[in-house]
Amino acid sequence: MFLSKIPLLLRNAAAGIVQHESRYPNVLVRKYLRNNIPSVTFSMSTQLQEQNEQQQQQDSTREQSSLSINTGMPDKLYKKIEVEVRGNDPAVLKSYGEFVMMAAGHLNINIGRNIAPRKAIHERWTVLKSAHVHKKHRVQYEIRTYYRYLDFMKLTGSTADTFLEYLQRNLPEGVAMKVTKIEMEKLPVSIAEMCNT
C-alpha cells in the first residue's frame, strides 16, 4: 500500500463510501488534491512521548554535569606554545598561517612569531632506473619540505586544548603539525628557600 493512499482511505472509511481503488498511485494523488482534504497527521502514543522527553532530560543533565565537574586542580599555565607546521606546498602553509592568525585574533590569544624559512629542506635520492642492472642509467627523486613556525603566548590549559583541537581539525591535507608546550610551574621548595635567603 502506498503512503499516498492512506488519507484517501481514511476519508472513505469515515464517510462510509466504498470506491473502486485505482492501481495507479498518481491517480489517487490527483483525486486527493482535487478534494482539498485537510492533511491527516499521525501522533505518537503518550507513553512514547513521555519516554522520549525523559531521555532528552537525562541527556541534557548528563551534558550539564560533565560541564560542571570541578576537579579542584588549578588550570595549567603555558608560557608559550610553539606550533610547527610542515608540508610540500608553501602556498597552503601561508594560507593556513593566515587562518591560524585570524582565529587567534578572534579569540584574543597573544601571538608571538609567524615565520617561514625562505629555503625548503631538500631530500634527494639517486636510484637505478632498472631494478638490478645498467648502473650508468640513474634517476633522482627529490622531496621539498616547507616549514612555518607559530608561537602563542600566555595561555591557560583549557584555552590551549580547545584552540589546538580547533587548529588540528582544520589542518589541510598533506600538512603535518608538531606542538611544543612550555608550561609554567612553581619552584620546588628547596630552591625557593635558597632564593629567599
SULGI-V962194 format. One record per residue. SS is DSSP state (alpha for helix, beta for strand, coil for the rest). Layout:
# SULGI-V962194
ss=SS
ss=SS
This chain:
# SULGI-V962194
ss=coil
ss=coil
ss=alpha
ss=alpha
ss=alpha
ss=alpha
ss=alpha
ss=alpha
ss=alpha
ss=alpha
ss=alpha
ss=alpha
ss=alpha
ss=alpha
ss=alpha
ss=coil
ss=coil
ss=coil
ss=coil
ss=coil
ss=coil
ss=coil
ss=coil
ss=coil
ss=alpha
ss=alpha
ss=alpha
ss=alpha
ss=alpha
ss=alpha
ss=alpha
ss=alpha
ss=alpha
ss=alpha
ss=alpha
ss=coil
ss=coil
ss=coil
ss=coil
ss=coil
ss=coil
ss=coil
ss=coil
ss=coil
ss=coil
ss=alpha
ss=alpha
ss=alpha
ss=alpha
ss=alpha
ss=alpha
ss=alpha
ss=alpha
ss=alpha
ss=alpha
ss=alpha
ss=alpha
ss=alpha
ss=alpha
ss=alpha
ss=alpha
ss=alpha
ss=alpha
ss=alpha
ss=alpha
ss=alpha
ss=alpha
ss=coil
ss=coil
ss=coil
ss=coil
ss=coil
ss=coil
ss=coil
ss=coil
ss=coil
ss=beta
ss=beta
ss=beta
ss=beta
ss=beta
ss=beta
ss=beta
ss=beta
ss=beta
ss=beta
ss=beta
ss=coil
ss=coil
ss=alpha
ss=alpha
ss=alpha
ss=alpha
ss=alpha
ss=alpha
ss=alpha
ss=alpha
ss=alpha
ss=alpha
ss=alpha
ss=alpha
ss=alpha
ss=alpha
ss=alpha
ss=alpha
ss=alpha
ss=coil
ss=coil
ss=coil
ss=beta
ss=beta
ss=beta
ss=beta
ss=beta
ss=beta
ss=coil
ss=coil
ss=coil
ss=coil
ss=coil
ss=beta
ss=beta
ss=beta
ss=beta
ss=beta
ss=beta
ss=beta
ss=beta
ss=coil
ss=coil
ss=coil
ss=coil
ss=coil
ss=coil
ss=coil
ss=coil
ss=coil
ss=beta
ss=beta
ss=beta
ss=beta
ss=beta
ss=beta
ss=beta
ss=beta
ss=beta
ss=beta
ss=beta
ss=beta
ss=beta
ss=beta
ss=beta
ss=beta
ss=beta
ss=beta
ss=beta
ss=alpha
ss=alpha
ss=alpha
ss=alpha
ss=alpha
ss=alpha
ss=alpha
ss=alpha
ss=alpha
ss=alpha
ss=alpha
ss=alpha
ss=alpha
ss=coil
ss=coil
ss=coil
ss=coil
ss=coil
ss=coil
ss=beta
ss=beta
ss=beta
ss=beta
ss=beta
ss=beta
ss=beta
ss=beta
ss=beta
ss=coil
ss=coil
ss=coil
ss=coil
ss=alpha
ss=alpha
ss=alpha
ss=alpha
ss=alpha
ss=alpha
ss=alpha
ss=alpha
ss=coil
